Amino acid sequence: MEPRILELRREIDRINRELLTLLSERARIASEIGRIQTERGLGHYDPAREEEMLAYLTAENPGPFPDGTVKKLFKEIFKATLALEEQEDKQKFLFSRETRPEDTRVRVREAVFGAGPLLIAGPCAIESEEQMQATAEFLASRGVKVLRGGAYKPRTSPYAFQGLGVEGLKLGRAAADRYGMAFVTEVMDTRDVGVVSEYADILQVGARNMQNFALLREVGASGKPVLLKRGLSATVEEWFYAAEYVLSQGNDQVILVERGIRTYEKWTRNTLDLSGAVLAKQLTHLPVVVDVTHAAGRIDLLAPLARAALAAGVDAVHVEVHPNPKVAMSDNNQQMDFAQFDAFLDAVRDLLEPVRTRRG
């Protein structure tokens, strides 16, 4: 090798090391700026600041690179620095397994989310005392520990049945108490968090409210366990960020629910994103539930989807059960009657060992 070439290459190596040292120092300073911005609730990306830096860099460009090349090089540096700041922020998120490596368990009366597979079951809507008492008695006899039922119903049409409100809360609470079950119901409005908290053991935030940030903060501040459903078109990241709103209020009792996302498919109500549920188990420390009823919207798919979810390691499966779905006031076609639930239970029994299933 030509001695002069070797000498010049050694010079380039020296400059590369200096550049690396300077880039690392730049990243350290930028990360400190990012930390302060995060603490103050400020965004990290400042386009005006970026334009200012590019302007003075090109003004002081000594060559031989043209200004366009200098801009391109530094834009890559800016992008890499921003990505580093975002990664550091993610490592501090309360939902992250990097922040809390051990699994979170959420105890609600006799049910413990995260300590073995559970079932959440009950009607779509609370309609009457007879309906709730019959459903709770039946489900409790099958070992189900968590009773669901909607007192406030988010309906696509404003003229559809909207739920019984406070009266529904009372009926759900009474049925759960009589049969030793936990009661979960949806809260739709920040103004209702107080009254729903009086009756429910778990506050559900529905898919349509997943990014209702005021509501997320309010249920977080309630101190009650929160069942957070993934939005119809939400990414996994957006779902996790929604959980962060609840966690940021000092409430670590958050349960994530994958309930299917909206795709172009028409033969099912939604499309179950089982990969999203598995990611939630891997990337967060929170318990994860799969709602097969809302994912499929059809009874014949509930058991296969539940088996897949339980085999993937989720903490609970959510289904809707009604004494007589034909006369239900909402979602008639996706609710199981008692005989259908028994068949469903038989189909998944081997994956529900901790659940004490028994026939009356």
C-alpha positions as CSV (number, residue, x, y, z in Angstrom):
1,M,0.0,0.0,0.0
2,E,1.2,3.5,-0.9
3,P,2.6,5.1,2.3
4,R,0.8,8.4,1.6
5,I,-2.5,6.6,1.3
6,L,-1.9,4.8,4.7
7,E,-1.1,8.1,6.3
8,L,-4.2,9.8,4.9
9,R,-6.4,6.9,6.0
10,R,-5.0,7.1,9.6
11,E,-5.9,10.8,9.5
12,I,-9.5,9.9,8.4
13,D,-9.7,7.4,11.2
14,R,-8.6,10.1,13.7
15,I,-11.3,12.5,12.3
16,N,-13.9,9.7,12.4
17,R,-13.1,9.2,16.1
18,E,-13.4,12.9,16.8
19,L,-16.7,13.1,14.9
20,L,-18.0,10.1,16.9
21,T,-17.0,11.8,20.2
22,L,-18.7,15.1,19.1
23,L,-21.9,13.3,17.9
24,S,-22.1,11.5,21.3
25,E,-21.6,14.8,23.1
26,R,-24.3,16.4,20.9
27,A,-26.7,13.5,21.7
28,R,-26.0,13.9,25.4
29,I,-26.8,17.6,25.4
30,A,-29.9,17.1,23.1
31,S,-31.2,14.3,25.5
32,E,-30.9,16.7,28.4
33,I,-32.9,19.3,26.5
34,G,-35.5,16.5,25.7
35,R,-35.7,15.5,29.4
36,I,-36.5,19.1,30.4
37,Q,-39.1,19.3,27.6
38,T,-40.8,16.1,28.7
39,E,-40.9,17.3,32.3
40,R,-42.6,20.5,31.1
41,G,-45.0,18.8,28.8
42,L,-43.4,20.3,25.7
43,G,-42.9,18.6,22.3
44,H,-39.4,17.6,21.3
45,Y,-39.6,18.5,17.6
46,D,-39.1,22.2,16.9
47,P,-39.2,22.9,13.1
48,A,-38.3,26.6,13.6
49,R,-35.2,25.6,15.6
50,E,-34.2,23.0,12.9
51,E,-34.5,25.6,10.1
52,E,-32.4,28.0,12.2
53,M,-29.6,25.5,12.6
54,L,-29.6,24.5,8.9
55,A,-29.5,28.2,7.9
56,Y,-26.3,29.0,9.9
57,L,-24.7,25.7,9.0
58,T,-25.1,26.4,5.3
59,A,-24.0,30.0,5.8
60,E,-20.8,28.8,7.4
61,N,-20.2,25.9,5.0
62,P,-16.5,26.0,3.9
63,G,-17.0,23.3,1.2
64,P,-16.3,21.1,-0.6
65,F,-19.8,19.7,0.1
66,P,-22.6,21.7,-1.5
67,D,-25.2,23.3,0.8
68,G,-27.8,20.6,-0.2
69,T,-25.5,17.8,1.0
70,V,-24.7,19.6,4.3
71,K,-28.5,20.0,4.9
72,K,-29.1,16.3,4.1
73,L,-26.3,15.2,6.4
74,F,-27.4,17.3,9.4
75,K,-31.1,16.4,8.9
76,E,-30.1,12.7,9.4
77,I,-28.3,13.7,12.6
78,F,-31.4,15.6,13.8
79,K,-33.6,12.7,13.0
80,A,-31.3,10.2,14.8
81,T,-31.2,12.5,17.8
82,L,-35.0,12.9,17.9
83,A,-35.4,9.1,17.7
84,L,-33.0,8.7,20.6
85,E,-35.0,11.1,22.7
86,E,-38.2,9.3,21.9
87,Q,-36.7,5.9,22.7
88,E,-35.5,7.3,26.1
89,D,-39.0,8.6,26.8
90,K,-40.6,5.2,26.0
91,Q,-38.3,3.5,28.5
92,K,-39.8,5.8,31.1
93,F,-43.4,5.0,30.3
94,L,-45.3,3.6,33.2
95,F,-46.9,0.9,31.0
96,S,-43.6,-0.4,29.8
97,R,-42.1,-3.6,30.9
98,E,-38.7,-1.9,30.9
99,T,-40.0,0.4,33.6
100,R,-41.6,-2.5,35.6
101,P,-40.3,-6.0,34.5
102,E,-42.7,-8.0,36.7
103,D,-46.3,-8.6,35.8
104,T,-48.9,-6.4,37.4
105,R,-51.8,-8.3,39.1
106,V,-55.1,-6.6,39.6
107,R,-57.2,-8.1,42.4
108,V,-60.9,-7.4,42.3
109,R,-62.8,-9.2,45.0
110,E,-62.2,-12.9,44.4
111,A,-60.8,-12.4,40.9
112,V,-57.1,-11.7,40.2
113,F,-56.2,-10.6,36.8
114,G,-52.7,-11.8,35.9
115,A,-52.8,-14.9,38.2
116,G,-54.3,-17.3,35.8
117,P,-57.0,-17.2,33.1
118,L,-60.4,-15.7,34.0
119,L,-63.7,-15.3,32.3
120,I,-65.7,-12.0,32.2
121,A,-69.3,-12.6,31.2
122,G,-72.7,-11.0,31.3
123,P,-75.2,-9.3,29.1
124,C,-74.5,-6.5,26.7
125,A,-77.0,-4.2,28.5
126,I,-78.6,-4.4,31.9
127,E,-82.4,-4.6,31.2
128,S,-84.2,-5.8,34.3
129,E,-83.7,-7.3,37.8
130,E,-84.9,-10.7,36.6
131,Q,-82.4,-10.7,33.7
132,M,-79.4,-9.8,35.9
133,Q,-80.2,-12.1,38.8
134,A,-80.7,-15.1,36.4
135,T,-77.5,-14.3,34.5
136,A,-75.4,-13.8,37.7
137,E,-76.8,-17.0,39.3
138,F,-76.0,-19.1,36.2
139,L,-72.5,-17.6,35.6
140,A,-71.6,-17.9,39.3
141,S,-72.6,-21.6,39.2
142,R,-70.1,-22.0,36.3
143,G,-67.2,-20.5,38.2
144,V,-67.3,-17.0,36.6
145,K,-66.0,-14.4,39.0
146,V,-66.6,-11.2,37.0
147,L,-70.0,-10.0,35.9
148,R,-70.4,-7.5,33.1
149,G,-73.4,-5.4,32.1
150,G,-73.9,-2.0,30.5
151,A,-75.9,0.6,32.4
152,Y,-74.8,3.4,30.0
153,K,-74.7,2.2,26.4
154,P,-72.8,4.0,23.6
155,R,-75.0,3.3,20.6
156,T,-74.4,4.2,17.0
157,S,-78.0,5.5,16.7
158,P,-79.1,8.2,19.2
159,Y,-82.6,6.5,19.1
160,A,-81.4,3.1,20.1
161,F,-81.6,1.8,23.7
162,Q,-79.2,3.8,25.8
163,G,-79.2,1.8,29.0
164,L,-81.0,2.2,32.4
165,G,-78.4,4.6,33.9
166,V,-78.2,4.6,37.7
167,E,-81.0,2.1,38.0
168,G,-79.0,-0.3,35.9
169,L,-76.0,0.3,38.1
170,K,-78.0,-0.7,41.1
171,L,-79.3,-3.9,39.4
172,G,-75.8,-4.9,38.4
173,R,-74.4,-4.3,41.9
174,A,-77.2,-6.2,43.6
175,A,-76.8,-9.3,41.3
176,A,-73.0,-9.3,41.7
177,D,-73.2,-9.0,45.5
178,R,-75.8,-11.8,45.8
179,Y,-73.6,-14.3,44.0
180,G,-70.2,-13.1,45.2
181,M,-69.0,-11.6,41.9
182,A,-67.1,-8.5,40.8
183,F,-69.1,-6.1,38.7
184,V,-67.7,-4.2,35.7
185,T,-69.6,-1.6,33.7
186,E,-68.8,1.1,31.2
187,V,-68.5,4.8,32.1
188,M,-68.9,7.2,29.2
189,D,-68.8,10.7,30.7
190,T,-66.5,12.4,33.1
191,R,-69.6,13.6,35.0
192,D,-70.6,9.9,35.6
193,V,-67.3,8.6,37.1
194,G,-68.3,9.4,40.6
195,V,-71.7,7.6,40.5
196,V,-70.4,4.6,38.5
197,S,-67.6,4.2,41.0
198,E,-70.1,3.9,43.8
199,Y,-71.5,0.7,42.3
200,A,-68.9,-0.8,40.0
201,D,-65.8,-2.7,41.1
202,I,-64.1,-2.0,37.7
203,L,-64.7,1.0,35.4
204,Q,-64.7,0.1,31.7
205,V,-63.5,2.7,29.2
206,G,-65.1,1.6,25.9
207,A,-63.5,1.5,22.4
208,R,-65.2,4.7,21.4
209,N,-63.8,6.5,24.4
210,M,-60.2,5.1,24.3
211,Q,-58.8,8.5,23.3
212,N,-61.2,10.6,25.5
213,F,-58.3,11.9,27.5
214,A,-60.3,13.8,30.0
215,L,-62.2,10.6,30.8
216,L,-59.0,8.6,31.0
217,R,-57.6,11.1,33.6
218,E,-60.8,11.0,35.5
219,V,-61.1,7.2,35.8
220,G,-57.4,7.2,36.7
221,A,-58.0,9.6,39.5
222,S,-60.9,7.5,40.8
223,G,-58.5,4.8,42.2
224,K,-60.7,2.1,40.8
225,P,-59.4,-0.7,38.5
226,V,-59.9,0.3,34.8
227,L,-60.7,-2.0,32.0
228,L,-59.4,-0.2,28.9
229,K,-60.7,-1.3,25.5
230,R,-58.7,-0.7,22.4
231,G,-60.3,1.7,20.0
232,L,-61.9,0.5,16.7
233,S,-59.1,2.0,14.6
234,A,-56.4,2.5,17.2
235,T,-52.8,1.3,16.7
236,V,-51.2,-0.7,19.5
237,E,-49.0,2.3,20.4
238,E,-52.1,4.6,20.7
239,W,-53.7,1.9,23.0
240,F,-50.7,1.9,25.2
241,Y,-50.5,5.7,25.4
242,A,-54.2,5.7,26.4
243,A,-53.2,3.4,29.3
244,E,-50.4,5.8,30.2
245,Y,-53.0,8.6,30.8
246,V,-54.7,6.4,33.5
247,L,-51.4,5.3,35.0
248,S,-50.1,8.8,35.1
249,Q,-52.8,9.6,37.7
250,G,-51.2,7.2,40.1
251,N,-53.6,4.3,39.3
252,D,-51.7,1.2,38.3
253,Q,-54.8,-1.0,38.2
254,V,-55.2,-1.0,34.4
255,I,-56.4,-4.0,32.4
256,L,-56.0,-3.9,28.6
257,V,-58.7,-5.3,26.4
258,E,-58.2,-6.3,22.7
259,R,-61.7,-6.3,21.2
260,G,-61.0,-6.4,17.5
261,I,-60.3,-3.6,15.1
262,R,-62.2,-2.3,12.1
263,T,-60.9,-3.6,8.8
264,Y,-62.5,-4.1,5.3
265,E,-63.8,-7.5,6.5
266,K,-67.6,-7.9,6.5
267,W,-68.1,-11.4,7.6
268,T,-67.1,-10.6,11.2
269,R,-68.1,-7.6,13.3
270,N,-64.4,-6.7,13.7
271,T,-61.0,-8.4,13.1
272,L,-59.4,-9.9,16.2
273,D,-55.8,-8.6,16.4
274,L,-54.3,-11.4,18.4
275,S,-50.8,-10.2,17.6
276,G,-51.7,-6.9,19.3
277,A,-52.8,-8.8,22.4
278,V,-49.5,-10.7,22.4
279,L,-47.5,-7.5,22.0
280,A,-49.4,-6.1,25.0
281,K,-48.3,-9.1,27.1
282,Q,-44.7,-8.7,25.9
283,L,-44.2,-4.9,26.0
284,T,-46.3,-4.0,29.0
285,H,-46.7,-5.4,32.5
286,L,-50.5,-5.0,32.5
287,P,-53.0,-7.8,32.4
288,V,-54.5,-8.4,28.9
289,V,-58.1,-9.5,28.1
290,V,-59.4,-10.6,24.7
291,D,-63.1,-9.7,24.0
292,V,-64.1,-12.4,21.5
293,T,-67.7,-11.3,21.4
294,H,-67.0,-7.9,19.9
295,A,-64.2,-9.2,17.8
296,A,-66.3,-11.8,16.0
297,G,-69.9,-10.6,16.4
298,R,-71.0,-14.2,15.8
299,I,-71.4,-17.0,18.3
300,D,-69.9,-19.8,16.1
301,L,-66.4,-18.2,16.3
302,L,-66.3,-17.5,20.0
303,A,-64.8,-20.8,21.2
304,P,-62.1,-21.0,18.5
305,L,-61.0,-17.4,19.1
306,A,-61.1,-17.9,22.9
307,R,-58.9,-21.0,22.6
308,A,-56.4,-19.1,20.4
309,A,-56.3,-16.2,22.9
310,L,-55.9,-18.4,25.9
311,A,-53.2,-20.5,24.2
312,A,-51.4,-17.2,23.4
313,G,-51.2,-16.5,27.2
314,V,-53.8,-13.7,27.7
315,D,-55.2,-13.3,31.2
316,A,-58.9,-13.4,30.5
317,V,-61.5,-13.8,27.9
318,H,-64.6,-11.6,27.7
319,V,-68.0,-12.9,26.4
320,E,-71.6,-11.7,26.4
321,V,-74.3,-14.0,27.9
322,H,-78.0,-13.3,28.1
323,P,-81.0,-15.5,29.4
324,N,-82.8,-15.0,26.1
325,P,-80.8,-13.2,23.4
326,K,-83.7,-13.1,21.0
327,V,-85.4,-10.5,23.1
328,A,-82.3,-8.6,24.1
329,M,-82.4,-4.8,23.7
330,S,-79.0,-4.7,22.1
331,D,-76.6,-6.9,20.1
332,N,-79.0,-9.9,19.9
333,N,-76.9,-11.9,17.5
334,Q,-73.7,-12.0,19.4
335,Q,-74.9,-12.9,22.9
336,M,-74.9,-16.5,24.0
337,D,-77.8,-18.1,25.9
338,F,-77.1,-20.3,28.8
339,A,-76.9,-23.6,26.8
340,Q,-74.6,-21.9,24.3
341,F,-72.3,-20.7,27.1
342,D,-72.1,-24.2,28.5
343,A,-71.0,-25.5,25.1
344,F,-68.5,-22.6,24.9
345,L,-67.2,-23.5,28.4
346,D,-66.8,-27.2,27.4
347,A,-64.8,-26.1,24.4
348,V,-62.3,-24.1,26.4
349,R,-62.4,-25.9,29.7
350,D,-58.9,-27.4,29.3
351,L,-57.4,-23.9,29.0
352,L,-59.2,-22.6,32.1
353,E,-57.8,-24.8,34.8
354,P,-57.8,-22.1,37.5
355,V,-61.5,-21.5,36.9
356,R,-63.7,-23.8,39.0
357,T,-66.3,-24.8,36.4
358,R,-69.2,-26.8,37.7
359,R,-72.7,-27.6,36.6
360,G,-75.6,-26.8,38.8
